[in-house]
Amino acid sequence: MKVYKFGGASVKDAQSVKNVATVLNTSGYGNTLIVVSAMGKTTNALEEVVRAYFNRENHETLIKNVENHHLNIAKELFSKKEKIFDDIQLFFSDINSFLRRNKSPNYNFVYDQVVSSGELISTKIVSAYLNSAGIVNTWLDVRDFIKCDSTYREGKVDWSATQQRFENFDTSQLYVTQGFIAADSNYFTVTLGREGSDYSAAIIAYCLNAESMTIWKDVPGVMNADPKEFPNVRLLHSISYEETIELAFYGASVLHPKTLQPLRRKEIPLFVRSFLEPEKAGTSVKKGQPLDPLTPCFILKKDEHLLHISSRDFSFMQEENLSLIFAELSRFNLKVNLISVSAISVSLCVEDKFNNINKLIKNLEKSFALDLTQNVALYTVRHYTPEAQKNVAEGKEILLEQTLKNTYQLIVKQLTT
């Protein structure tokens, strides 16, 4: 069985959905399971619904706008009234109904129940269109298969329960299902983190012992940098699991950080290809293969925070201090992207997805002296050269830099726009 993943850009409008059929006809789709994200910027739009709901603003108008957007896409795809139109309206009716009934003050719980609708709606539309185009498929609710705990917005997969759900799975058909979402033991929806659709596809590939997984994107493959941020980017024709995991860890946006682990465990090849040029090979990710071409790889993470923590009495920054600091970081879900430790201090570049940095500061300042610089930019260069270091640092106000084997990192003041 092969697993294909189509992201939001690949199904952003009616023409894009039609192109999915073109990709399948070009690349083949026998014995394939297709994982699809929400359409275009739908996730962002539904996030606005949740924000408005908690701020007691007019969330119903925002819901109607998203509904109309999907209905307009469907009108371009289907020539006559079909069941899909009723399906779309029912999904949005369910969102309104849930928010009217909801009594939970838990933002993350409400977020997952609302935002997950984007994937459910998009896959219904894609599945219906493919069937109408003669590409016969079965729509699946991935929540019947991927099981996880109740950590809303960052669900942790229950691998045993998930694997069990895929036992005796009929691999002879074509399926369409959702990325990004799963269900807990009470069947409440739990999302797997932003950009989690890649991870969903990898979970499914692992459980089905797939022969390969392919991510279809609007770029030729894995590039050595984000073309929106860096000039003269190059296509990486081949790359190893290990190197891809390194790039993902440091924040390369082409792959979700958790995607590679299940694929690597079973040595399932990953291909990243362009849905605009489906005839081209793109990038292959496999065990042990060299980086081709061997070139510096550039990663930029914005809106980071640089936190300098030092002991008040100039005592050494020993294990018990570090243990306390990292326990608090874990408690408040702050991701560390750079660590620099000296005898009496530690500097951390942290990512604050859940807006908890002030809570962390409040707890740590009881024991340590703190200095926080907010909204900094973190540059990482893998396989750096002196020329690459110079190009990244040139013209920037450097706050901290660190060089490790094969990796150069630089924290700079972020330019405001």
Buried (B, 14 or more C-beta within 10 A) or exposed (E): BBBBBBBBBBBBBBEBBBBBBEBBEEBEBEBBBBBBBBBBBBBEBBBBBBBBBEEEEEBBEBBEEBBEBBBEBBEEBBEEEBEBBEBBEEBBEBBBEEBEEBEEEEBBBBBBBBBBBBBBBBBBBBBBBBBBBEBEBEBBEBBEBBBBBBBBBBBEBBBEEBBEBBEEBEBEBBBBBBBBBBBBEEEBBBBBBBBBBBBBBBBBBBBBEBEBBBBBBEBBBBBBBBEEBBEEBEBBBBBBBEBBBBBBEBBBBBBBBBBBBBBBEEEBBBBBBBBBEBEEBBBBBBEEBEBEEEBBBBBBBEEBBBBBBBBEEEEEBEEEBBEBBBEBBEEBBBBBBBBBEEEBBBBBBBBBBBEBBEBBBEBBEEBBBBEBBEEBBBBBBBBBEEEBBEBBBEEBEEBBBBEEEEBBBBBBBBEEE
